[in-house]
Amino acid sequence: MRLAAAVSVALCCAAGPLQAEPRQVYRDDAPVWLRAVGKLHVPGVRYSQGYGNHQLENCSGTLVATANSQRANTVVTAWHCLEFYNDLSRPITFTLLTENGESLSREAYRVADGGGMHADWAVLKLFHSVNTDSVPALTPLPASADATRPVTMAGYSGDQGLGDNGNVLTYHADCRITRQQLRESASNCSAFKGASGGAVIQLSAEGRAQLGGVISRGNSENVSIYVPISGFRGSLTRFLK
């Protein structure tokens, strides 16, 4: 089994959480900065025994920008969401929620990625930027996340329960970092397949939400592996300028 396929199994096929559902659904009273997390649709072709099969990868991504930017056109997601994307005539689509609760879609293209599961991150650019007055964008954490402070993990989980097959944005607030390394860290956040590429967010001392990492994989219960922003900060900063 290919590693990316194993990731999908890990995020979608575990038995349901043993405890009460720790996630919440995004609603009007949720933090506004969660709307920086959008749904990513990636058309791909997967080859087996010489035959190509079309498939649509449903993932998540996060709109990012430098501080005080009025427009944003950069999206961070996971490499494995783009693994089978090889037909440039079929666009990648990134969809966000506006302040009015409406959907805002933009076509995107890949500009950088880690090249494999060992560096499960990717950077996309939108063909048309987004006004940050309508949809907020997150700034990257300036340093490694503080492992002593809580994080929030958000994405479009494709479970049949709270995630409604990826139709709603769900998030797990106030979970914690359990292992921290440069290329790969772990948390006790809950997420399912579809949340891959979504956000790991930590609040600054002033209460400003900042992007600390990208969801990679997990067991759909209490372990979610993510790639810290610090592991690809140079590539991301280059495209935020």
Buried (B, 14 or more C-beta within 10 A) or exposed (E): EEBBEEBBEBBBEBEEBEEEEBBBEBEEEBBEBBBBBBBBBBBBBBEEEEEEEEEEBBBBBBBBBEEEBEEBBBBBBBBBBBBBBEEEEBBBBBBBBBEEEEEBBBEBEBBBBBEEBEBBBBBBBBEEBBEBEBBBBBBBBEEBBBBEEBBBBBBBBBBEEBBBEBEBBBBBBEBEBBEBEEBBBBBBBBBBBBBBBBBBBBBEEEEEBBBBBBBBBBBBBBBBBBBBBBBBBEBBEEBBE
